[in-house]
Amino acid sequence: MAKKNKAGKAAAGAGAGTPALTVVTGAGVPHTVHSYDHDPAHPSYGEEAAEALGVSPDRVFKTLVADVDGALTVAVLPVSGSLDLKALAAAVGGKRAAMADPVLAERTTGYVRGGISPLGQRRRLRTVLDASASAHATICVSAGRRGLEVELAPADLASLTSAVLAPVARV
């Protein structure tokens, strides 16, 4: 299930090749790659990942793309919560936020829904990481495709994405 080498970095063949994993590996950030068989019939990508990996839904984070005052913005929050759009807007100094059109989100990030990663996006978007991430030594986020997650320290994720930490999840 999880593949890593002695340095805690993704092992060759462990999903290497996604832009997200290229970013993490290139930065030399310790991480673990987790893969599982994605079930297209599962009602929630994030909950499926948590179940498949045997990880608490509070430690598996989903990546959502929203439109804040006309600018696409990424929110990374636990799959156990829902996005507080007002809090997201406030976190980036905006007034109004709405979920982005899924086709636009896919085209802008270069990833498909259920596999959108906060890392290695086609066009780097401003990112907000839910403050609850700092309560965990590591969290899991999409590694760039359905059935592939990368586990890393929240501080490393924030650094690699230039994320702002703010409470944007409703539990």
Buried (B, 14 or more C-beta within 10 A) or exposed (E): EBBBEEEEBBBEEBBBEBBBBBBBBEEEBBBBBBBBEBEEEBEEBBBBBBBBBEBEBBBBBBBBBBBBEEEBBBBBBBBBBBBBBEBBBBBBEBEEBEEBEEEEBBEBBBBEBBBBBBBBBEEBBBBBBBBBBEEBEBBBBBBBBBBBBBBBBBBBBBEBBEBBBBBBBEE
